[in-house]
Amino acid sequence: MRLVLTIFSILAMTSVCFAQEGGLKPTTKEITAEMNFDPFSGNALSINYLRFRMFRTDRTAYRMGFAASVRSEEPQSDLKRNYFELNIRPGYEKHFAGTERLSPYVAAELDIAIKNSKVTNDGGGSFTEINGAWSDNGLERGFTRIGFNVIAGADFYFAKHFYVGTEFGFGLQSVSSSDIEITLAGGGTVQNNGGRTLQIGPNFNSSIRLGFVF
């Protein structure tokens, strides 16, 4: 709670200091960068998802969200687990007049993601390799996701070219789970075919977006 109060006090003082300064919002050809900000979590600032915007005009912008994750584990000297996950979200925004500091907008974006998982076992046992997951029961299973989101949001510029924002939306996602192929130690393979899921519904980013213009 002390951290939250400190952060909001800094924002309030900064807002007062820049109260008379115009040109708070980005203009044509300027670029913004932002990260997630969650003051109630153990990791207040998170760079696991980054987003950039390039303003085509004062009221329209291209946007690109980007997230990548790599994880590698070696619980035993002869057992290795790896996965790689990538998510990109290209889109377009339309901003409205709002106020001097508030910039409401609507947006549309694609949601494209892939995840690859693999296990290798050189120490004996029932298998030598698993492709598509971390185990034969589907732990950390790979997938391919394609989706489309429509979004409403707003940015509040508490200082020149510095802002916080939030957004929510409604989307459709098609998720295809990877096939799991197990190479048996005695020879041969066993395959567990993946399925497909269609998801339709609201989505909401509970974190505050903290960004700047450069």
Sequence and secondary structure as in RCSB ss.txt:
>XXXX:A:sequence
MRLVLTIFSILAMTSVCFAQEGGLKPTTKEITAEMNFDPFSGNALSINYLRFRMFRTDRTAYRMGFAASVRSEEP
QSDLKRNYFELNIRPGYEKHFAGTERLSPYVAAELDIAIKNSKVTNDGGGSFTEINGAWSDNGLERGFTRIGFNV
IAGADFYFAKHFYVGTEFGFGLQSVSSSDIEITLAGGGTVQNNGGRTLQIGPNFNSSIRLGFVF
>XXXX:A:secstr
 HHHHHHHHHHHHHHHHTTT    S  TT EEEEEEE TTSSSSEEEEEEEEEEESSSSEEEEEEEEEEEEEEEE
ETTEEEEEEEEEEEEEEEEE    SSEEEEEEEEEEEEEEEEEEEE S SSEEEEESSSSTT TT  EEEEEEEE
EEEEEEEEETTEEEEEEEEEEEEEEEE  EEEEETTS EEEE   EEEEEEEEE  SEEEEEE 
